[in-house]
């Protein structure tokens, strides 16, 4: 019997200091399921530059997917292209 490795999911939040965003993170984890995925959470502290750096870090870590919770659509336009 082959045991499958869990997929790695990165969750990127504006902050982990606000209860709202902690709730968003928990909802994502509950919805996807901890049995099937490992989760890594990062915060970009409301900085578009830090947001992009965090995404690059997830890519370097070779996560299977990244969930980005954003607050400024204009700041995201650079990495959607």
C-alpha positions in Angstrom: 0.0 0.0 0.0 1.5 3.3 -1.1 1.2 6.3 1.3 0.6 9.6 -0.5 2.4 12.6 0.7 0.3 15.5 1.8 0.2 18.5 -0.6 1.8 21.7 0.7 -0.5 24.8 0.7 0.8 28.3 1.5 -1.6 30.8 3.0 -0.7 34.4 2.7 -2.5 36.9 4.8 -2.2 40.7 5.2 -1.7 40.2 9.0 -2.0 37.4 11.6 -2.7 40.0 14.3 -6.4 40.6 13.3 -9.0 38.0 14.5 -10.7 38.4 11.1 -7.8 37.1 9.1 -7.1 34.3 11.6 -10.7 33.2 11.0 -10.2 33.3 7.2 -7.1 31.1 7.6 -9.0 28.7 9.8 -11.8 28.5 7.4 -9.4 27.7 4.5 -7.8 25.0 6.6 -11.1 23.5 7.6 -12.5 23.7 4.0 -9.5 21.9 2.5 -8.8 19.5 5.3 -5.8 19.0 7.5 -5.8 15.3 6.7 -4.9 15.9 3.1 -2.8 19.0 3.2 0.0 20.6 5.2 -0.4 24.4 5.6 2.2 27.1 6.0 1.0 30.6 6.9 2.8 33.8 6.1 1.9 37.5 6.6 2.9 40.4 4.4 2.0 43.0 7.1 0.0 45.2 4.7 3.0 45.8 2.4 2.7 45.0 -1.4 6.5 44.5 -1.6 6.4 42.0 1.3 3.4 40.3 -0.3 5.3 39.7 -3.5 8.4 38.5 -1.6 6.2 36.1 0.4 4.8 34.6 -2.8 8.3 34.2 -4.2 9.3 32.5 -0.9 6.4 30.0 -1.3 7.6 29.3 -4.8 11.2 28.7 -3.6 9.7 26.3 -0.9 7.9 24.5 -3.8 4.5 24.6 -2.2 1.8 23.0 -4.3 -0.5 26.0 -4.1 -0.7 29.4 -2.6 -3.9 31.0 -1.3 -3.5 34.8 -1.2 -5.8 36.9 0.9 -5.3 40.4 -0.4 -6.6 43.9 0.5 -5.5 45.9 -2.5 -6.2 44.8 -6.0 -3.9 47.4 -7.5 -1.0 46.0 -5.6 -1.7 42.5 -7.1 -1.6 43.5 -10.7 2.1 43.0 -11.1 2.1 39.2 -10.4 -1.1 38.3 -12.2 0.4 38.9 -15.6 
